[in-house]
């Protein structure tokens, strides 16, 4: 069961991140905000790397990253061997990221989706489990190590 969630991103995702932290906390999740803590311009890797390191160490069950396009945070997150970050822009992709890819981080494009959709994608991501089976064989081949 998902209990601990790490969240971070960049200035373009700040407002969505702030709202999600509040919503997830009210829902009873243990949420850690890795920043940024204002909407001032930042370099997203400064927030993504610490979040991913914490997810890799199993300090958190899942991660949520939000930037303007979702691409920068996803690319950065996927440099970590223990991270499978999925860029999602609809609920079906959020579900498949978990079902088939056992994604442990969702990357969201704040400038291209409405906040209400972000809430739905995050709920889907959190509440969908890994299907395993034939997908486990594929997931096991992802890491370069």
N, C-alpha and C positions, 0 to 999 in steps of 0.2 A: 504494500500500500504506500502510495506517495504521501509523504509528510513534509519533507524538507525541500525547499525550492530556492535556488539561487537566481537572481535577476540582475541584469545590467544592460549596458548599451552605449549609446552616445547621446549628444545633445538633441538630435532629431527625434529620438525615441523617448526623451525624458518625460514628457507629459503622459504618454501612454504607460510608461514604466511606473510613474508615481501612482496613477490610478489602479494599476494592476497590483502593486504592493498592498494598497489599502484593501482592495477586494479580496485578495488571497488571504491576507491576515484575518479579515473578518470571517472568512470561510474556515479558519482554523489551521491553516498551513503555517509552518515555521519558515518565514521568508527572510533571506538576507539580501539586502540591496548592495550590489558592488559598484554602484554609481553609473553615471555621474549624478551629482546631487543638486545641480542647477541646469538650466538650459544653455549655459555658456558653452562655446565651442570647445570640444575635447578630442583627443585622439582615442578612438574606440579600443585599440589594442590594450591600452592602459587599464581598461575595465574588463575586457574579455579574457585576457590571460589569467588573472587571479580567479575569476569565476570558474574557468575551465579546470584550473589546477584543483580547486575545491571539489568540483564534481568528480574529477579523476580519483581523488582521495576518498571518495564516498562520504564526504561531509554533507553532501546534498544528493537527493534522489534524481532531480532533474534541474536543468537550467533553462532560462528564458532570456533571449537577447533581442534587443530592439534597436534598430538604427533606421536611417532614412530609407534605404533600399533593402535592408536585410542581408545584402551580399557581403559587405565588409566584415560584419560580425561573424557570419557563417564561415567565410574563408579563414579568418583568424582562428576561430574555434576549431576548425577541422585540421589545423596544424598539430593539435594535441592528439597523440595516439589513442587515448582513451575516450575521445569525444566523437560522437556521431551527431553533428549538427545538421538540421534540415531546415532549409528556407521554405516557408509555407505562406501561401496567400489565400487558402480556403480550407474549410474544415476537412474535406476529403484528403488533402495532402497531409494535414496534421495527423489524421488517423493512420494513414498508410506509413508515415514516417515511423510511428511506433509499432504498428502491426508487422511490417515487413523489414524495417531497417533497424529496429530497436534503438531509434534515435534517443539520445539523452539530453539534447539541447534543441530547442525550437528557436529559429531566427525569424523575426517578423519585420516587415517593411512598413514603418509608420507613415511614410509619405504616400503609400499606395493602397492602404486599406483603412476602413473606418474603425474606430475604437471598438464598437459593438462586435464587429467580426473578430477582432483580436481576442476579446473575452471568450468568444465561442471557440476559436482555434485553441486557445490555452486550455479551456475546459476539456476539449476533445483530446488534446495531447496528454493531459494529466490522467484522464480516465480511460485511456486505451492502453491495453497491455500488448506485449510482444507475442506474436503468434508462434514463434519458434519453428520447429520442424525444418522444412526445406530452406526456410529463411535463415535459420541459425547457421547452416553451412555457408551461405553467402556472407553473412555478417562476419563470420570468423575469418574470412579472406580479405576483409577491408584493411586492416592494419598493415603497415609496411614492415613492422618488426616481427 
